[in-house]
Amino acid sequence: MFKIGEMVVCVDARRRWYKLGNLKENEMYTVVGFNPYDDGLVLKETKSIRSGHNAYARDRFRKVDYDFANNVLSDIKKEHHNHHSEKLSLKSEKTK
């Protein structure tokens, strides 16, 4: 279930029979509402060319995986810390 204010990623930017366009695959969009007729996502950043509305089918999006992003960031920080520690260790050995 998507929530208002949530960031979503487009996983299907293909045009469909109702000619909704302007989506870009792997781009992030902000959910600002829902279409009461088909429960489509109303997005802040784009509107349908044909209808002027900005509701798109839910199956075209997935939630942003913040845990994945946080884990990648944590791994990068650890790697940077380890690399920096090795440099300091080598530097102190040279000065002995």
C-alpha positions, 0 to 999 in steps of 0.5 A: 500500500502506498501512502501520501508523501511517499517516494516511489520509483517508476519500474514501467515507463511504457506508454499504455493504451490510454496514452499516459506519458512523461514517466521515466524508468528508475526516476523517483516520484512523490505520491500526493494522492489517489485517483478515486476511480481506479486507485491510481497514484497521483504524482507531484512531478508529472501529469498525463499528456492526454487527460491533464491528470497525474494518476498512474497505475500502481503496478508501474511503481515500487516503494523506495527501499530506504533500508537498502540505501541505508545499508549501502551507505553504511558499507561505504562508510565502513570501507572509507573508515577502514581505508583511512585507518590503514593509511594512518597505520602505514603513516605511523609505521613510516615515522618510527 
